[in-house]
Amino acid sequence: QYYWQLHEKRYTEPVLPIYGHRLDKANFAGLDWPNSTKAVAYDPEKSLSVGPFEISLLKTQHPVPAFALRIKERDTGKILVFTADTKYFPELTDFVKGADLLMTDTNFFADKTGQKW
């Protein structure tokens, strides 16, 4: 975001779209920076078409709304899945099946007790 804010030609260059859900209205509104970025809402129940990609979403198990992403490149059929911040839940298994690359968000040691997100 800082490049767009500080760059001399920022008013003649395209605005960067940032995709997000509206389940957290305050944070979604914060994605908009005049002449720099534009918040673009997605419907988590529908897939997105962005450039050469088809993007599917899956709500994760997390204290605040978060979504795993399944990104398929149309021409090659290659699939990247990002789990986002979540604990394991059964639907996640089918969502990641067949991925060429799986990226997970992890941050706890195995010996942590209590809830693991």
A tleap script that builds the chain and sets N, CA, C and O, in Angstrom:
source leaprc.protein.ff14SB
mol = sequence {
  NGLN TYR TYR TRP GLN LEU HIE GLU LYS ARG
  TYR THR GLU PRO VAL LEU PRO ILE TYR GLY
  HIE ARG LEU ASP LYS ALA ASN PHE ALA GLY
  LEU ASP TRP PRO ASN SER THR LYS ALA VAL
  ALA TYR ASP PRO GLU LYS SER LEU SER VAL
  GLY PRO PHE GLU ILE SER LEU LEU LYS THR
  GLN HIE PRO VAL PRO ALA PHE ALA LEU ARG
  ILE LYS GLU ARG ASP THR GLY LYS ILE LEU
  VAL PHE THR ALA ASP THR LYS TYR PHE PRO
  GLU LEU THR ASP PHE VAL LYS GLY ALA ASP
  LEU LEU MET THR ASP THR ASN PHE PHE ALA
  ASP LYS THR GLY GLN LYS CTRP
}
set mol.1.N position { 0.813 -1.192 0.000 }
set mol.1.CA position { 0.000 0.000 0.000 }
set mol.1.C position { 0.856 1.255 0.000 }
set mol.1.O position { 0.451 2.268 -0.570 }
set mol.2.N position { 2.029 1.217 0.623 }
set mol.2.CA position { 2.843 2.429 0.735 }
set mol.2.C position { 3.401 2.863 -0.618 }
set mol.2.O position { 3.543 4.058 -0.877 }
set mol.3.N position { 3.717 1.902 -1.475 }
set mol.3.CA position { 4.187 2.257 -2.808 }
set mol.3.C position { 3.151 3.137 -3.496 }
set mol.3.O position { 3.475 4.186 -4.052 }
set mol.4.N position { 1.906 2.693 -3.449 }
set mol.4.CA position { 0.847 3.433 -4.138 }
set mol.4.C position { 0.627 4.805 -3.513 }
set mol.4.O position { 0.301 5.761 -4.217 }
set mol.5.N position { 0.802 4.910 -2.207 }
set mol.5.CA position { 0.583 6.191 -1.538 }
set mol.5.C position { 1.714 7.177 -1.796 }
set mol.5.O position { 1.475 8.383 -1.850 }
set mol.6.N position { 2.935 6.692 -1.954 }
set mol.6.CA position { 4.089 7.572 -2.083 }
set mol.6.C position { 4.535 7.805 -3.521 }
set mol.6.O position { 5.235 8.779 -3.799 }
set mol.7.N position { 4.151 6.948 -4.412 }
set mol.7.CA position { 4.596 7.038 -5.800 }
set mol.7.C position { 4.022 8.291 -6.460 }
set mol.7.O position { 2.831 8.576 -6.327 }
set mol.8.N position { 4.860 9.029 -7.163 }
set mol.8.CA position { 4.439 10.306 -7.763 }
set mol.8.C position { 3.252 10.176 -8.706 }
set mol.8.O position { 2.391 11.055 -8.740 }
set mol.9.N position { 3.196 9.100 -9.464 }
set mol.9.CA position { 2.146 8.958 -10.475 }
set mol.9.C position { 0.952 8.170 -9.954 }
set mol.9.O position { 0.208 7.583 -10.740 }
set mol.10.N position { 0.765 8.150 -8.663 }
set mol.10.CA position { -0.269 7.292 -8.102 }
set mol.10.C position { -1.672 7.625 -8.606 }
set mol.10.O position { -2.542 6.754 -8.613 }
set mol.11.N position { -1.903 8.853 -9.020 }
set mol.11.CA position { -3.247 9.212 -9.472 }
set mol.11.C position { -3.500 8.813 -10.917 }
set mol.11.O position { -4.646 8.826 -11.366 }
set mol.12.N position { -2.460 8.461 -11.649 }
set mol.12.CA position { -2.648 8.046 -13.038 }
set mol.12.C position { -2.525 6.540 -13.194 }
set mol.12.O position { -2.772 6.005 -14.275 }
set mol.13.N position { -2.147 5.855 -12.126 }
set mol.13.CA position { -1.995 4.409 -12.183 }
set mol.13.C position { -3.247 3.740 -11.628 }
set mol.13.O position { -3.988 4.346 -10.854 }
set mol.14.N position { -3.482 2.491 -12.023 }
set mol.14.CA position { -4.683 1.797 -11.544 }
set mol.14.C position { -4.674 1.600 -10.030 }
set mol.14.O position { -3.619 1.505 -9.403 }
set mol.15.N position { -5.850 1.542 -9.474 }
set mol.15.CA position { -6.028 1.283 -8.052 }
set mol.15.C position { -5.954 -0.233 -7.835 }
set mol.15.O position { -6.505 -0.999 -8.626 }
set mol.16.N position { -5.277 -0.666 -6.767 }
set mol.16.CA position { -5.098 -2.085 -6.466 }
set mol.16.C position { -6.347 -2.641 -5.788 }
set mol.16.O position { -6.720 -2.164 -4.716 }
set mol.17.N position { -7.009 -3.649 -6.392 }
set mol.17.CA position { -8.169 -4.249 -5.731 }
set mol.17.C position { -7.717 -5.215 -4.633 }
set mol.17.O position { -6.779 -5.988 -4.828 }
set mol.18.N position { -8.385 -5.167 -3.485 }
set mol.18.CA position { -8.132 -6.108 -2.392 }
set mol.18.C position { -9.458 -6.805 -2.087 }
set mol.18.O position { -10.435 -6.159 -1.710 }
set mol.19.N position { -9.480 -8.118 -2.253 }
set mol.19.CA position { -10.699 -8.897 -2.067 }
set mol.19.C position { -10.858 -9.297 -0.604 }
set mol.19.O position { -9.888 -9.669 0.057 }
set mol.20.N position { -12.089 -9.217 -0.106 }
set mol.20.CA position { -12.369 -9.607 1.270 }
set mol.20.C position { -13.855 -9.836 1.470 }
set mol.20.O position { -14.671 -9.474 0.622 }
set mol.21.N position { -14.200 -10.441 2.599 }
set mol.21.CA position { -15.610 -10.653 2.936 }
set mol.21.C position { -16.113 -9.474 3.763 }
set mol.21.O position { -15.329 -8.688 4.296 }
set mol.22.N position { -17.420 -9.371 3.856 }
set mol.22.CA position { -18.027 -8.266 4.614 }
set mol.22.C position { -18.530 -8.699 5.990 }
set mol.22.O position { -19.308 -7.979 6.616 }
set mol.23.N position { -18.103 -9.849 6.460 }
set mol.23.CA position { -18.561 -10.319 7.763 }
set mol.23.C position { -17.949 -9.509 8.902 }
set mol.23.O position { -18.455 -9.536 10.024 }
set mol.24.N position { -16.880 -8.801 8.625 }
set mol.24.CA position { -16.241 -7.893 9.581 }
set mol.24.C position { -16.225 -6.516 8.906 }
set mol.24.O position { -15.255 -6.142 8.246 }
set mol.25.N position { -17.305 -5.784 9.083 }
set mol.25.CA position { -17.505 -4.529 8.343 }
set mol.25.C position { -16.392 -3.500 8.571 }
set mol.25.O position { -15.958 -2.846 7.622 }
set mol.26.N position { -15.930 -3.350 9.802 }
set mol.26.CA position { -14.907 -2.340 10.099 }
set mol.26.C position { -13.599 -2.651 9.381 }
set mol.26.O position { -13.004 -1.764 8.769 }
set mol.27.N position { -13.148 -3.894 9.447 }
set mol.27.CA position { -11.896 -4.241 8.779 }
set mol.27.C position { -12.038 -4.221 7.263 }
set mol.27.O position { -11.093 -3.865 6.560 }
set mol.28.N position { -13.203 -4.598 6.752 }
set mol.28.CA position { -13.411 -4.533 5.308 }
set mol.28.C position { -13.317 -3.081 4.832 }
set mol.28.O position { -12.675 -2.797 3.822 }
set mol.29.N position { -13.952 -2.174 5.555 }
set mol.29.CA position { -13.907 -0.751 5.181 }
set mol.29.C position { -12.475 -0.227 5.197 }
set mol.29.O position { -12.131 0.662 4.418 }
set mol.30.N position { -11.641 -0.769 6.075 }
set mol.30.CA position { -10.249 -0.341 6.171 }
set mol.30.C position { -9.387 -0.756 4.993 }
set mol.30.O position { -8.237 -0.328 4.892 }
set mol.31.N position { -9.917 -1.579 4.100 }
set mol.31.CA position { -9.158 -1.989 2.914 }
set mol.31.C position { -9.115 -0.888 1.856 }
set mol.31.O position { -8.266 -0.913 0.964 }
set mol.32.N position { -10.019 0.065 1.954 }
set mol.32.CA position { -10.068 1.176 0.987 }
set mol.32.C position { -9.092 2.282 1.370 }
set mol.32.O position { -9.155 2.818 2.476 }
set mol.33.N position { -8.198 2.616 0.461 }
set mol.33.CA position { -7.298 3.765 0.602 }
set mol.33.C position { -7.495 4.601 -0.656 }
set mol.33.O position { -7.195 4.127 -1.752 }
set mol.34.N position { -7.988 5.827 -0.533 }
set mol.34.CA position { -8.258 6.649 -1.714 }
set mol.34.C position { -7.073 6.699 -2.675 }
set mol.34.O position { -5.933 6.932 -2.274 }
set mol.35.N position { -7.370 6.475 -3.943 }
set mol.35.CA position { -6.390 6.503 -5.031 }
set mol.35.C position { -5.298 5.443 -4.898 }
set mol.35.O position { -4.302 5.499 -5.620 }
set mol.36.N position { -5.462 4.486 -3.995 }
set mol.36.CA position { -4.439 3.458 -3.793 }
set mol.36.C position { -5.006 2.050 -3.877 }
set mol.36.O position { -4.570 1.246 -4.701 }
set mol.37.N position { -5.994 1.750 -3.009 }
set mol.37.CA position { -6.594 0.418 -2.988 }
set mol.37.C position { -8.110 0.539 -2.985 }
set mol.37.O position { -8.668 1.571 -2.612 }
set mol.38.N position { -8.763 -0.539 -3.409 }
set mol.38.CA position { -10.220 -0.582 -3.439 }
set mol.38.C position { -10.676 -1.920 -2.875 }
set mol.38.O position { -10.291 -2.973 -3.384 }
set mol.39.N position { -11.494 -1.886 -1.826 }
set mol.39.CA position { -12.052 -3.104 -1.250 }
set mol.39.C position { -13.080 -3.688 -2.216 }
set mol.39.O position { -13.976 -2.985 -2.683 }
set mol.40.N position { -12.942 -4.968 -2.505 }
set mol.40.CA position { -13.876 -5.676 -3.383 }
set mol.40.C position { -14.456 -6.835 -2.577 }
set mol.40.O position { -13.733 -7.752 -2.189 }
set mol.41.N position { -15.754 -6.791 -2.332 }
set mol.41.CA position { -16.397 -7.829 -1.526 }
set mol.41.C position { -16.631 -9.083 -2.357 }
set mol.41.O position { -16.965 -9.019 -3.540 }
set mol.42.N position { -16.447 -10.225 -1.701 }
set mol.42.CA position { -16.808 -11.481 -2.344 }
set mol.42.C position { -17.889 -12.159 -1.515 }
set mol.42.O position { -18.014 -11.926 -0.313 }
set mol.43.N position { -18.661 -12.996 -2.180 }
set mol.43.CA position { -19.676 -13.800 -1.517 }
set mol.43.C position { -19.034 -15.152 -1.223 }
set mol.43.O position { -18.716 -15.887 -2.158 }
set mol.44.N position { -18.833 -15.503 0.046 }
set mol.44.CA position { -18.159 -16.755 0.380 }
set mol.44.C position { -18.866 -18.006 -0.140 }
set mol.44.O position { -18.263 -19.076 -0.217 }
set mol.45.N position { -20.143 -17.869 -0.498 }
set mol.45.CA position { -20.903 -19.013 -1.006 }
set mol.45.C position { -20.706 -19.238 -2.505 }
set mol.45.O position { -21.149 -20.253 -3.042 }
set mol.46.N position { -20.045 -18.299 -3.181 }
set mol.46.CA position { -19.859 -18.400 -4.636 }
set mol.46.C position { -18.376 -18.368 -4.974 }
set mol.46.O position { -17.569 -17.800 -4.239 }
set mol.47.N position { -18.029 -18.990 -6.103 }
set mol.47.CA position { -16.633 -18.925 -6.537 }
set mol.47.C position { -16.384 -17.586 -7.227 }
set mol.47.O position { -17.306 -16.938 -7.724 }
set mol.48.N position { -15.121 -17.195 -7.242 }
set mol.48.CA position { -14.708 -15.942 -7.877 }
set mol.48.C position { -13.947 -16.255 -9.152 }
set mol.48.O position { -13.286 -17.288 -9.255 }
set mol.49.N position { -14.043 -15.377 -10.099 }
set mol.49.CA position { -13.231 -15.449 -11.304 }
set mol.49.C position { -12.378 -14.186 -11.319 }
set mol.49.O position { -12.893 -13.078 -11.473 }
set mol.50.N position { -11.055 -14.367 -11.155 }
set mol.50.CA position { -10.129 -13.235 -11.108 }
set mol.50.C position { -8.992 -13.527 -12.080 }
set mol.50.O position { -8.185 -14.428 -11.849 }
set mol.51.N position { -8.932 -12.764 -13.166 }
set mol.51.CA position { -7.894 -13.001 -14.164 }
set mol.51.C position { -7.965 -14.434 -14.655 }
set mol.51.O position { -9.039 -14.894 -15.043 }
set mol.52.N position { -6.840 -15.161 -14.650 }
set mol.52.CA position { -6.830 -16.543 -15.138 }
set mol.52.C position { -7.213 -17.571 -14.063 }
set mol.52.O position { -7.007 -18.770 -14.255 }
set mol.53.N position { -7.765 -17.110 -12.939 }
set mol.53.CA position { -8.003 -18.001 -11.806 }
set mol.53.C position { -9.478 -18.133 -11.455 }
set mol.53.O position { -10.256 -17.188 -11.584 }
set mol.54.N position { -9.842 -19.334 -11.006 }
set mol.54.CA position { -11.136 -19.600 -10.384 }
set mol.54.C position { -10.830 -19.841 -8.910 }
set mol.54.O position { -9.980 -20.668 -8.578 }
set mol.55.N position { -11.514 -19.130 -8.032 }
set mol.55.CA position { -11.230 -19.206 -6.602 }
set mol.55.C position { -12.478 -19.667 -5.857 }
set mol.55.O position { -13.538 -19.048 -5.946 }
set mol.56.N position { -12.329 -20.773 -5.117 }
set mol.56.CA position { -13.399 -21.282 -4.263 }
set mol.56.C position { -13.024 -20.993 -2.818 }
set mol.56.O position { -11.844 -20.916 -2.473 }
set mol.57.N position { -14.035 -20.836 -1.980 }
set mol.57.CA position { -13.801 -20.489 -0.576 }
set mol.57.C position { -14.480 -21.487 0.347 }
set mol.57.O position { -15.506 -22.074 0.005 }
set mol.58.N position { -13.894 -21.669 1.518 }
set mol.58.CA position { -14.466 -22.529 2.545 }
set mol.58.C position { -14.274 -21.843 3.889 }
set mol.58.O position { -13.154 -21.508 4.273 }
set mol.59.N position { -15.393 -21.635 4.608 }
set mol.59.CA position { -15.296 -21.007 5.937 }
set mol.59.C position { -14.514 -21.939 6.854 }
set mol.59.O position { -14.780 -23.139 6.908 }
set mol.60.N position { -13.554 -21.378 7.569 }
set mol.60.CA position { -12.707 -22.181 8.445 }
set mol.60.C position { -13.224 -22.166 9.876 }
set mol.60.O position { -14.162 -21.437 10.200 }
set mol.61.N position { -12.616 -22.965 10.717 }
set mol.61.CA position { -12.934 -23.016 12.144 }
set mol.61.C position { -11.974 -22.069 12.855 }
set mol.61.O position { -10.830 -22.425 13.138 }
set mol.62.N position { -12.448 -20.868 13.139 }
set mol.62.CA position { -11.606 -19.825 13.709 }
set mol.62.C position { -12.506 -18.854 14.478 }
set mol.62.O position { -13.670 -18.693 14.111 }
set mol.63.N position { -12.004 -18.202 15.533 }
set mol.63.CA position { -12.853 -17.304 16.325 }
set mol.63.C position { -13.428 -16.124 15.545 }
set mol.63.O position { -14.507 -15.636 15.879 }
set mol.64.N position { -12.734 -15.663 14.524 }
set mol.64.CA position { -13.258 -14.592 13.670 }
set mol.64.C position { -13.427 -15.166 12.267 }
set mol.64.O position { -12.759 -16.143 11.929 }
set mol.65.N position { -14.297 -14.593 11.444 }
set mol.65.CA position { -14.512 -15.142 10.112 }
set mol.65.C position { -13.222 -15.209 9.290 }
set mol.65.O position { -12.510 -14.217 9.134 }
set mol.66.N position { -12.948 -16.398 8.775 }
set mol.66.CA position { -11.784 -16.617 7.916 }
set mol.66.C position { -12.153 -17.680 6.892 }
set mol.66.O position { -13.009 -18.527 7.146 }
set mol.67.N position { -11.503 -17.631 5.732 }
set mol.67.CA position { -11.841 -18.540 4.644 }
set mol.67.C position { -10.600 -19.144 4.016 }
set mol.67.O position { -9.628 -18.448 3.725 }
set mol.68.N position { -10.652 -20.461 3.811 }
set mol.68.CA position { -9.614 -21.143 3.044 }
set mol.68.C position { -9.865 -20.828 1.568 }
set mol.68.O position { -11.004 -20.611 1.156 }
set mol.69.N position { -8.793 -20.807 0.783 }
set mol.69.CA position { -8.890 -20.493 -0.646 }
set mol.69.C position { -8.404 -21.669 -1.478 }
set mol.69.O position { -7.357 -22.247 -1.185 }
set mol.70.N position { -9.151 -22.025 -2.504 }
set mol.70.CA position { -8.746 -23.031 -3.486 }
set mol.70.C position { -8.663 -22.287 -4.819 }
set mol.70.O position { -9.679 -21.887 -5.387 }
set mol.71.N position { -7.444 -22.112 -5.302 }
set mol.71.CA position { -7.199 -21.292 -6.488 }
set mol.71.C position { -6.779 -22.195 -7.640 }
set mol.71.O position { -5.749 -22.866 -7.576 }
set mol.72.N position { -7.588 -22.202 -8.692 }
set mol.72.CA position { -7.308 -23.046 -9.863 }
set mol.72.C position { -6.962 -22.164 -11.055 }
set mol.72.O position { -7.715 -21.257 -11.411 }
set mol.73.N position { -5.818 -22.439 -11.665 }
set mol.73.CA position { -5.411 -21.736 -12.884 }
set mol.73.C position { -6.125 -22.430 -14.036 }
set mol.73.O position { -5.929 -23.624 -14.259 }
set mol.74.N position { -6.950 -21.690 -14.766 }
set mol.74.CA position { -7.813 -22.290 -15.783 }
set mol.74.C position { -7.050 -23.037 -16.880 }
set mol.74.O position { -7.424 -24.158 -17.227 }
set mol.75.N position { -5.998 -22.444 -17.428 }
set mol.75.CA position { -5.309 -23.055 -18.569 }
set mol.75.C position { -4.598 -24.353 -18.215 }
set mol.75.O position { -4.651 -25.313 -18.984 }
set mol.76.N position { -3.938 -24.400 -17.073 }
set mol.76.CA position { -3.153 -25.584 -16.711 }
set mol.76.C position { -3.901 -26.539 -15.794 }
set mol.76.O position { -3.557 -27.718 -15.710 }
set mol.77.N position { -4.921 -26.038 -15.106 }
set mol.77.CA position { -5.637 -26.857 -14.141 }
set mol.77.C position { -4.900 -27.011 -12.822 }
set mol.77.O position { -5.367 -27.728 -11.937 }
set mol.78.N position { -3.761 -26.354 -12.673 }
set mol.78.CA position { -2.986 -26.428 -11.430 }
set mol.78.C position { -3.782 -25.774 -10.298 }
set mol.78.O position { -4.473 -24.774 -10.495 }
set mol.79.N position { -3.662 -26.370 -9.109 }
set mol.79.CA position { -4.452 -25.911 -7.961 }
set mol.79.C position { -3.555 -25.617 -6.769 }
set mol.79.O position { -2.716 -26.432 -6.385 }
set mol.80.N position { -3.747 -24.439 -6.192 }
set mol.80.CA position { -3.099 -24.046 -4.944 }
set mol.80.C position { -4.198 -23.903 -3.900 }
set mol.80.O position { -5.221 -23.269 -4.159 }
set mol.81.N position { -3.996 -24.481 -2.733 }
set mol.81.CA position { -4.950 -24.317 -1.635 }
set mol.81.C position { -4.224 -23.681 -0.456 }
set mol.81.O position { -3.149 -24.128 -0.055 }
set mol.82.N position { -4.827 -22.637 0.087 }
set mol.82.CA position { -4.330 -21.985 1.298 }
set mol.82.C position { -5.382 -22.203 2.377 }
set mol.82.O position { -6.535 -21.808 2.205 }
set mol.83.N position { -4.995 -22.831 3.491 }
set mol.83.CA position { -5.977 -23.172 4.524 }
set mol.83.C position { -6.465 -21.978 5.327 }
set mol.83.O position { -7.526 -22.051 5.946 }
set mol.84.N position { -5.725 -20.890 5.334 }
set mol.84.CA position { -6.003 -19.745 6.212 }
set mol.84.C position { -5.861 -20.202 7.659 }
set mol.84.O position { -5.408 -21.317 7.918 }
set mol.85.N position { -6.240 -19.361 8.585 }
set mol.85.CA position { -6.073 -19.659 10.005 }
set mol.85.C position { -7.234 -20.535 10.455 }
set mol.85.O position { -8.382 -20.091 10.464 }
set mol.86.N position { -6.941 -21.778 10.828 }
set mol.86.CA position { -8.000 -22.717 11.181 }
set mol.86.C position { -7.457 -23.876 11.994 }
set mol.86.O position { -6.256 -24.146 12.003 }
set mol.87.N position { -8.363 -24.551 12.671 }
set mol.87.CA position { -8.031 -25.861 13.217 }
set mol.87.C position { -8.565 -26.877 12.205 }
set mol.87.O position { -9.267 -26.510 11.263 }
set mol.88.N position { -8.233 -28.137 12.401 }
set mol.88.CA position { -8.735 -29.165 11.489 }
set mol.88.C position { -10.245 -29.323 11.663 }
set mol.88.O position { -10.763 -29.236 12.776 }
set mol.89.N position { -10.941 -29.554 10.553 }
set mol.89.CA position { -12.350 -29.925 10.559 }
set mol.89.C position { -12.580 -30.780 9.313 }
set mol.89.O position { -11.906 -30.567 8.306 }
set mol.90.N position { -13.507 -31.737 9.346 }
set mol.90.CA position { -13.638 -32.735 8.281 }
set mol.90.C position { -13.791 -32.174 6.862 }
set mol.90.O position { -13.237 -32.748 5.925 }
set mol.91.N position { -14.514 -31.086 6.679 }
set mol.91.CA position { -14.728 -30.536 5.331 }
set mol.91.C position { -13.429 -30.062 4.686 }
set mol.91.O position { -13.334 -29.979 3.462 }
set mol.92.N position { -12.442 -29.755 5.499 }
set mol.92.CA position { -11.161 -29.283 4.978 }
set mol.92.C position { -10.468 -30.360 4.144 }
set mol.92.O position { -9.791 -30.043 3.166 }
set mol.93.N position { -10.632 -31.622 4.520 }
set mol.93.CA position { -9.994 -32.727 3.797 }
set mol.93.C position { -10.418 -32.743 2.332 }
set mol.93.O position { -9.566 -32.802 1.446 }
set mol.94.N position { -11.712 -32.691 2.068 }
set mol.94.CA position { -12.190 -32.687 0.677 }
set mol.94.C position { -11.775 -31.420 -0.053 }
set mol.94.O position { -11.482 -31.455 -1.248 }
set mol.95.N position { -11.748 -30.300 0.663 }
set mol.95.CA position { -11.402 -29.019 0.043 }
set mol.95.C position { -9.968 -29.014 -0.479 }
set mol.95.O position { -9.697 -28.410 -1.517 }
set mol.96.N position { -9.046 -29.674 0.218 }
set mol.96.CA position { -7.635 -29.658 -0.189 }
set mol.96.C position { -7.271 -30.800 -1.135 }
set mol.96.O position { -6.190 -30.782 -1.724 }
set mol.97.N position { -8.146 -31.794 -1.295 }
set mol.97.CA position { -7.853 -32.948 -2.155 }
set mol.97.C position { -7.495 -32.512 -3.566 }
set mol.97.O position { -8.157 -31.654 -4.149 }
set mol.98.N position { -6.440 -33.110 -4.109 }
set mol.98.CA position { -6.044 -32.848 -5.485 }
set mol.98.C position { -5.228 -31.589 -5.680 }
set mol.98.O position { -4.904 -31.238 -6.815 }
set mol.99.N position { -4.888 -30.902 -4.603 }
set mol.99.CA position { -4.099 -29.666 -4.732 }
set mol.99.C position { -2.676 -29.992 -5.185 }
set mol.99.O position { -2.081 -30.972 -4.736 }
set mol.100.N position { -2.141 -29.164 -6.074 }
set mol.100.CA position { -0.745 -29.287 -6.485 }
set mol.100.C position { 0.178 -28.688 -5.434 }
set mol.100.O position { 1.322 -29.118 -5.282 }
set mol.101.N position { -0.322 -27.700 -4.714 }
set mol.101.CA position { 0.439 -27.073 -3.636 }
set mol.101.C position { -0.526 -26.737 -2.508 }
set mol.101.O position { -1.561 -26.108 -2.730 }
set mol.102.N position { -0.178 -27.163 -1.290 }
set mol.102.CA position { -0.988 -26.872 -0.114 }
set mol.102.C position { -0.182 -25.972 0.811 }
set mol.102.O position { 0.910 -26.331 1.251 }
set mol.103.N position { -0.732 -24.799 1.100 }
set mol.103.CA position { -0.110 -23.862 2.042 }
set mol.103.C position { -0.993 -23.807 3.284 }
set mol.103.O position { -2.199 -23.580 3.191 }
set mol.104.N position { -0.379 -24.018 4.445 }
set mol.104.CA position { -1.151 -23.988 5.683 }
set mol.104.C position { -0.673 -22.859 6.578 }
set mol.104.O position { 0.484 -22.444 6.522 }
set mol.105.N position { -1.572 -22.379 7.391 }
set mol.105.CA position { -1.255 -21.353 8.377 }
set mol.105.C position { -1.128 -22.076 9.715 }
set mol.105.O position { -2.134 -22.492 10.291 }
set mol.106.N position { 0.083 -22.225 10.208 }
set mol.106.CA position { 0.299 -22.914 11.477 }
set mol.106.C position { 1.184 -22.069 12.375 }
set mol.106.O position { 2.058 -21.346 11.899 }
set mol.107.N position { 0.951 -22.165 13.677 }
set mol.107.CA position { 1.779 -21.372 14.580 }
set mol.107.C position { 1.878 -21.911 15.997 }
set mol.107.O position { 2.360 -21.199 16.878 }
set mol.108.N position { 1.443 -23.140 16.254 }
set mol.108.CA position { 1.536 -23.696 17.594 }
set mol.108.C position { 2.409 -24.937 17.609 }
set mol.108.O position { 2.449 -25.689 16.635 }
set mol.109.N position { 3.105 -25.149 18.713 }
set mol.109.CA position { 3.863 -26.380 18.913 }
set mol.109.C position { 2.898 -27.509 19.254 }
set mol.109.O position { 1.802 -27.262 19.758 }
set mol.110.N position { 3.302 -28.742 18.982 }
set mol.110.CA position { 2.446 -29.901 19.227 }
set mol.110.C position { 2.066 -30.048 20.696 }
set mol.110.O position { 1.001 -30.586 21.000 }
set mol.111.N position { 2.912 -29.582 21.613 }
set mol.111.CA position { 2.625 -29.758 23.037 }
set mol.111.C position { 1.740 -28.659 23.631 }
set mol.111.O position { 1.517 -28.638 24.842 }
set mol.112.N position { 1.236 -27.751 22.799 }
set mol.112.CA position { 0.333 -26.707 23.303 }
set mol.112.C position { -0.953 -27.365 23.786 }
set mol.112.O position { -1.527 -28.209 23.097 }
set mol.113.N position { -1.394 -26.976 24.961 }
set mol.113.CA position { -2.647 -27.514 25.480 }
set mol.113.C position { -3.777 -26.535 25.194 }
set mol.113.O position { -3.542 -25.350 24.956 }
set mol.114.N position { -4.990 -27.037 25.219 }
set mol.114.CA position { -6.146 -26.185 24.977 }
set mol.114.C position { -6.464 -26.058 23.498 }
set mol.114.O position { -5.973 -26.824 22.668 }
set mol.115.N position { -7.290 -25.082 23.190 }
set mol.115.CA position { -7.752 -24.866 21.813 }
set mol.115.C position { -6.599 -24.512 20.887 }
set mol.115.O position { -5.760 -23.675 21.223 }
set mol.116.N position { -6.559 -25.142 19.735 }
set mol.116.CA position { -5.558 -24.828 18.705 }
set mol.116.C position { -6.305 -24.345 17.470 }
set mol.116.O position { -7.079 -25.102 16.883 }
set mol.117.N position { -6.092 -23.131 17.079 }
set mol.117.CA position { -6.740 -22.598 15.890 }
set mol.117.C position { -5.789 -22.736 14.766 }
set mol.117.O position { -6.106 -22.353 13.640 }
savepdb mol mol.pdb
quit
